[in-house]
């Protein structure tokens, strides 16, 4: 029998968890964090690093969306641009 990796154990835990398992305080904090990330991404759209990251990936096509832009690119490209947006560089 193979030992489960930390990543696999975490994935199985997340998969087995439903919203009803979470305390209301956790859900409220989660909503707050998501709204904070999205508002930071919107505010950072015209900053230099997100602009450069967007120029780097904009010719690529895929299924993932870049926040506050709508451009659909490969997931790894969207992750790059979205990370710069959420960090508010």
C-alpha positions, -999 to 999 in steps of 0.1 A, spaced: 0 0 0 14 34 -10 16 62 16 -6 92 7 12 124 -1 3 156 18 -12 170 -14 -33 139 -19 -45 139 17 -54 176 14 -73 170 -19 -93 142 -4 -102 163 27 -113 192 5 -133 169 -18 -151 154 12 -159 188 28 -192 206 20 -203 241 29 -226 227 56 -195 213 74 -180 248 77 -188 272 106 -206 304 96 -176 325 107 -154 306 82 -178 313 54 -180 350 62 -142 353 64 -139 335 31 -163 358 14 -144 388 28 -111 374 15 -125 367 -20 -140 402 -23 -107 417 -11 -87 397 -38 -111 406 -66 -113 443 -57 -75 444 -55 -73 428 -89 -97 453 -104 -77 482 -89 -44 468 -102 -55 464 -138 -34 493 -151 -3 488 -129 30 481 -147 36 445 -137 1 431 -144 2 451 -177 35 434 -186 22 400 -176 -9 404 -197 12 415 -227 33 383 -222 3 359 -224 -23 377 -245 -16 359 -277 -22 325 -261 -57 309 -260 -72 286 -235 -101 280 -210 -91 301 -180 -101 337 -175 -80 367 -165 -97 388 -137 -113 421 -148 -103 414 -184 -123 385 -198 -94 372 -219 -93 334 -220 -58 319 -219 -42 286 -206 -47 281 -169 -10 287 -162 -10 320 -180 -42 331 -162 -26 321 -129 4 343 -136 -15 374 -145 -42 369 -118 -14 365 -92 1 399 -102 -34 414 -101 -43 400 -67 -9 411 -53 -16 446 -65 19 452 -78 
